[in-house]
Amino acid sequence: MNKLDEQRQKEIQQAEELLFTGPQALGFAKGLFQGHFVSDWVMPYPRVDEGERPQLEQTLTELRKFLNEDLDPAEIDRQADIPRSVIDGLGRIGVLGMTAPKEYGGHGFSQMANCKILEEIGRRCASTSVFVNAHHSIGIRALLLFGTPEQQQKWLPKLVSGEQLGAFALTEREAGSDAANVQMQARLSEDGSHFILNGEKRYITNAAIAQELTVMARTPIAGTDKTAVTAFLVTPDMPGFEMLEARMAKTGIKGTATGRFALRDVKVPKENVLGPIGKGLKVALTVLDFGRTTFGACCTGAAKTCLELAVAHANTRRQFNKTLGEFELVKKKIARIAADAYAMEAMTTVTASFIDRGLEDYMLETAMLKVFTTERLWECINDVFQIYGGSAYFTDLPLERMLRDARINQIGEGANEVLTSFIALVGMRGPGMEFKEIYDTMMKPSRDGMSKAWAAGKSRLNATIRVPDVPVQSEQLRAQARQLGRLIRHFNFAVNRALVTYREPILDMQLIQERIANAAMDLFASTCVLSRIDGEIQSAGRNGNTASSDHSAANLFLRQSSRRIRGYLAGLTDNDDKAVIAAAKSCLTSGSSRVA
Ligand SMILES: Cc1cc2nc3c(=O)[nH]c(=O)nc-3n(C[C@H](O)[C@H](O)[C@H](O)COP(=O)(O)OP(=O)(O)OC[C@H]3O[C@@H](n4cnc5c(N)ncnc54)[C@H](O)[C@@H]3O)c2cc1C
């Protein structure tokens, strides 16, 4: 086995261990790749539970008042610090322990309600929303999900109130996108009472202000010479904890404290192991699922701000004796921001509801949400920046800050390229396995193999000819629902054809993977939008409000998304991939960026 094959085997083994631990019901995204529309995951459009709604409304009111009066995003950016008074205020309102159980002082909110809170913060200040995410969405999440009752009792009350802060430390120099390559070591002491941790972490949000850090380190696997990642609760007062850089100077989200620290022979009691030994990556990825939904919420909030700013300027700034809003090229930008903001909210709400309903295996959907919302937000900010012209460039307006702040989103919590490839590969695994069944049987016929291959062949064929039903309730949405069904069939056909055409090499063909993942993301986004419009029409009907509300932005999204999907799928066969690879190879091998 050559080195590349060995690496591939290692990656497959890790992915299998993390993602396919047992039989699971077919989720929505995996269903798309099989040509199915798993409607009960996405329809009807989820709503925050009636019982929880009054408390959510009250918290939102309190939060808005606090943010309007006491949060100064420009000052946070200038000072590169979030004042303690802001952190204390968020703690008082309950933001720092929103989803924690009430017995530990939390609000016990659902993830959907939590997303509404994060959207509100993301609307105003990205530093603050990233700080809250690092503390709550990922910092204390491992404790909430995997902590023993004793650990929760000991740690949660102070973290939930904000008296103490949390951080999540996975990234190292050698473990960035390749998160499984954690090098920090943890060996058990001779008396078995504690682990001894050694190594360095970098780029860790809240590292220098946190009193509890969830730290990933490698522990030996008993009876082998191998190691696996385990999660530990580490506190900065442990001897050997050394803060190397408390606040790394950076481009945006300057208010957050992004740090670098070393652990040198730090003794961590074995009671501080979080989750099963050797299952730290699973802990990390589960935690990131939650983080990615609130990421979506924060991006939604910021996109809504983009829309408000764009409309305000387009209605007031005059050039050529017209307001900017009278020009079609400005209208186009505003319409697109409105369409995207609607879709981002719908997608966030639907994905958060998967967590609340206890559905299994929504890792694909959270990855889709993260990539989709972060890419869309970047476009939204770019558009509103353009509408403001030269004024956007100056620091008295929030746009240059928003632009700097938004750039981290495409990199943090999984770089978008890595997640895009992941979406395509995990999604294609289902149909790919069916094809493998057919192929293996053709090569080596057996009675058992024949029946499995027959079933697989039938399933593939069915999915290719059948247009899945998209069950909307509102009569006026039937045509759009049918169109979505047809797009899913088209997608499924294209995925099958790509699998048959490229076979195993597709595992390395990221340009093909990207188109497949992009199409899948737009299908998911369109589904959420359709579900949301349907929900809003039905709810208006129930309230006796039959005058149809304005869904022009949502309808635009469906049209543009459908056009994008067709473009991605057409690109699977009509593209410049060979030329792209050749040009890149030429640059990479010549070691310079020659311009022809
Ligand atoms: C402000 C900030 C805050 C952060 N907070 C935290 C935190 O709280 N906790 C934590 O653990 N980490 C945190 N991180 C780390 C963050 O998650 C990593 O930066 C991210 O995972 C990318 O890793 P990397 O920076 O090492 O980039 P690399 O892994 O070196 O990747 C660089 C680029 O290469 C490309 N690339 C990499 N792999 C592939 C691939 N397989 N296919 C195609 N392209 C690829 C992508 O374009 C990627 O952006 C933070 C980072 C920043 C900048």
The ligand as an SDF file (V2000), in Angstrom:
LIG
                    3D

 53 58  0  0  0  0  0  0  0  0999 V2000
  -10.4220   34.3250   14.5220 C   0  0  0  0  0  0  0  0  0  0  0  0
  -10.3530   32.8260   14.6440 C   0  0  0  0  0  0  0  0  0  0  0  0
  -10.9690   32.2040   15.6960 C   0  0  0  0  0  0  0  0  0  0  0  0
  -10.8710   30.8110   15.8460 C   0  0  0  0  0  0  0  0  0  0  0  0
  -11.4350   30.2010   16.9520 N   0  0  0  0  0  0  0  0  0  0  0  0
  -11.1940   28.8770   17.1680 C   0  0  0  0  0  0  0  0  0  0  0  0
  -11.6370   28.2600   18.3780 C   0  0  0  0  0  0  0  0  0  0  0  0
  -12.2830   28.8750   19.2380 O   0  0  0  0  0  0  0  0  0  0  0  0
  -11.3050   26.9570   18.5810 N   0  0  0  0  0  0  0  0  0  0  0  0
  -10.6090   26.2250   17.6710 C   0  0  0  0  0  0  0  0  0  0  0  0
  -10.3310   25.0500   17.9230 O   0  0  0  0  0  0  0  0  0  0  0  0
  -10.2000   26.7810   16.4940 N   0  0  0  0  0  0  0  0  0  0  0  0
  -10.4700   28.0810   16.2320 C   0  0  0  0  0  0  0  0  0  0  0  0
  -10.0360   28.6720   15.0610 N   0  0  0  0  0  0  0  0  0  0  0  0
   -9.3270   27.8650   14.0760 C   0  0  0  0  0  0  0  0  0  0  0  0
  -10.1220   27.5990   12.8030 C   0  0  0  0  0  0  0  0  0  0  0  0
  -11.1220   26.6460   13.0540 O   0  0  0  0  0  0  0  0  0  0  0  0
   -9.1010   27.1620   11.7490 C   0  0  0  0  0  0  0  0  0  0  0  0
   -8.4090   28.3290   11.3670 O   0  0  0  0  0  0  0  0  0  0  0  0
   -9.7380   26.4880   10.5690 C   0  0  0  0  0  0  0  0  0  0  0  0
  -10.2020   25.2210   10.9240 O   0  0  0  0  0  0  0  0  0  0  0  0
   -8.7610   26.3370    9.3860 C   0  0  0  0  0  0  0  0  0  0  0  0
   -7.5490   25.7870    9.7870 O   0  0  0  0  0  0  0  0  0  0  0  0
   -6.1700   26.5110    9.3800 P   0  0  0  0  0  0  0  0  0  0  0  0
   -6.2960   27.9400    9.7610 O   0  0  0  0  0  0  0  0  0  0  0  0
   -5.0560   25.7480    9.9600 O   0  0  0  0  0  0  0  0  0  0  0  0
   -6.1310   26.4560    7.8140 O   0  0  0  0  0  0  0  0  0  0  0  0
   -5.5430   25.2710    6.8890 P   0  0  0  0  0  0  0  0  0  0  0  0
   -5.9840   23.9700    7.3980 O   0  0  0  0  0  0  0  0  0  0  0  0
   -4.1010   25.4950    6.6950 O   0  0  0  0  0  0  0  0  0  0  0  0
   -6.3070   25.5580    5.5270 O   0  0  0  0  0  0  0  0  0  0  0  0
   -6.0480   26.7340    4.7480 C   0  0  0  0  0  0  0  0  0  0  0  0
   -6.9290   26.7310    3.5340 C   0  0  0  0  0  0  0  0  0  0  0  0
   -6.5960   25.6220    2.7280 O   0  0  0  0  0  0  0  0  0  0  0  0
   -7.7300   25.1200    2.0600 C   0  0  0  0  0  0  0  0  0  0  0  0
   -7.8890   23.7020    2.4120 N   0  0  0  0  0  0  0  0  0  0  0  0
   -7.4860   23.0460    3.5150 C   0  0  0  0  0  0  0  0  0  0  0  0
   -7.8260   21.7560    3.4580 N   0  0  0  0  0  0  0  0  0  0  0  0
   -8.4500   21.5610    2.2880 C   0  0  0  0  0  0  0  0  0  0  0  0
   -9.0610   20.4600    1.6410 C   0  0  0  0  0  0  0  0  0  0  0  0
   -9.1360   19.2540    2.2150 N   0  0  0  0  0  0  0  0  0  0  0  0
   -9.6280   20.6580    0.4420 N   0  0  0  0  0  0  0  0  0  0  0  0
   -9.6040   21.8550   -0.1550 C   0  0  0  0  0  0  0  0  0  0  0  0
   -9.0630   22.9350    0.4040 N   0  0  0  0  0  0  0  0  0  0  0  0
   -8.4930   22.8060    1.6140 C   0  0  0  0  0  0  0  0  0  0  0  0
   -8.9250   25.9610    2.5390 C   0  0  0  0  0  0  0  0  0  0  0  0
   -9.1650   26.9940    1.6060 O   0  0  0  0  0  0  0  0  0  0  0  0
   -8.4240   26.5590    3.8410 C   0  0  0  0  0  0  0  0  0  0  0  0
   -9.0390   27.7980    4.1230 O   0  0  0  0  0  0  0  0  0  0  0  0
  -10.1630   30.0590   14.8880 C   0  0  0  0  0  0  0  0  0  0  0  0
   -9.5720   30.7070   13.7930 C   0  0  0  0  0  0  0  0  0  0  0  0
   -9.6430   32.0630   13.6710 C   0  0  0  0  0  0  0  0  0  0  0  0
   -8.9600   32.7210   12.5010 C   0  0  0  0  0  0  0  0  0  0  0  0
  1  2  1  0
  2  3  1  0
  2 52  2  0
  3  4  2  0
  4  5  1  0
  4 50  1  0
  5  6  2  0
  6  7  1  0
  6 13  1  0
  7  8  2  0
  7  9  1  0
  9 10  1  0
 10 11  2  0
 10 12  1  0
 12 13  2  0
 13 14  1  0
 14 15  1  0
 14 50  1  0
 15 16  1  0
 16 17  1  0
 16 18  1  0
 18 19  1  0
 18 20  1  0
 20 21  1  0
 20 22  1  0
 22 23  1  0
 23 24  1  0
 24 25  2  0
 24 26  1  0
 24 27  1  0
 27 28  1  0
 28 29  2  0
 28 30  1  0
 28 31  1  0
 31 32  1  0
 32 33  1  0
 33 34  1  0
 33 48  1  0
 34 35  1  0
 35 36  1  0
 35 46  1  0
 36 37  1  0
 36 45  1  0
 37 38  2  0
 38 39  1  0
 39 40  1  0
 39 45  2  0
 40 41  1  0
 40 42  2  0
 42 43  1  0
 43 44  2  0
 44 45  1  0
 46 47  1  0
 46 48  1  0
 48 49  1  0
 50 51  2  0
 51 52  1  0
 52 53  1  0
M  END
$$$$
